[in-house]
Amino acid sequence: MAEAAVIRLAMEMCMLRDIPKLGEVLEVETDSKGLVQMLNKEIQTDVSTEVFLVDFWNMMRSFQSVKSPLSNAIVQPI
């Protein structure tokens, strides 16, 4: 999933710039409702996408919160 790869890269850049240490909220904007649902573990994922999701979940723990405007909800770190 190309969009998942791009979001992971952006999160990695935030981590490299120590953004989480500043207590910032990460807002992920995507038009992929399925990706947001996968991040929230609302739907099953396939193995190739889960590789990205595990990375997201690990990085999400570093942020105060991660928000998606698509779902109008906070994506909870797992």
C-alpha positions in Angstrom: 0.0 0.0 0.0 1.7 3.1 -1.3 -0.1 5.5 1.1 1.0 3.5 4.1 4.6 3.7 3.0 4.5 7.5 2.6 2.9 8.0 6.0 5.5 5.7 7.6 8.2 7.7 5.9 6.7 11.0 7.2 6.4 9.5 10.7 10.1 8.4 10.6 11.1 12.0 9.6 9.2 13.3 12.6 11.0 10.9 14.8 14.4 11.9 13.4 13.6 15.6 14.1 12.6 14.8 17.7 9.0 16.1 17.2 7.6 13.7 19.8 9.8 15.2 22.5 8.2 18.5 21.9 4.8 17.0 23.0 3.3 17.6 19.6 0.1 16.0 18.4 0.6 14.2 15.1 -2.3 14.7 12.6 -2.3 12.2 9.8 -4.4 13.3 6.8 -5.4 10.6 4.4 -8.4 9.9 2.2 -8.0 6.2 2.9 -10.8 5.2 5.4 -9.5 1.7 5.2 -6.1 2.7 6.4 -7.5 4.6 9.3 -9.7 1.6 10.2 -6.6 -0.7 10.1 -4.7 1.7 12.3 -7.5 1.5 14.8 -7.7 -2.3 14.4 -11.3 -2.0 13.3 -10.8 -4.2 10.3 -8.4 -7.0 9.4 -5.3 -6.4 7.4 -3.2 -8.5 5.1 0.3 -9.4 5.9 2.0 -6.9 3.6 0.0 -4.0 5.1 0.5 -5.2 8.7 4.3 -4.6 8.3 3.6 -0.9 7.9 1.0 -0.9 10.7 3.3 -2.5 13.3 5.8 0.4 12.5 3.0 2.9 12.9 1.8 1.5 16.2 5.4 1.5 17.6 6.0 5.1 16.5 2.6 6.3 17.7 3.6 5.5 21.3 6.1 8.4 21.1 3.5 11.0 20.3 1.2 12.6 22.8 -1.6 11.6 20.4 -2.2 10.8 16.8 -5.3 12.3 15.1 -7.0 11.6 11.8 -9.4 14.2 10.5 -11.0 11.5 8.3 -12.5 9.7 11.2 -12.7 12.8 13.5 -11.2 10.6 16.2 -8.0 10.1 18.0 -6.0 7.1 16.7 -5.0 5.3 19.8 -1.5 4.1 20.3 -1.7 0.3 20.7 
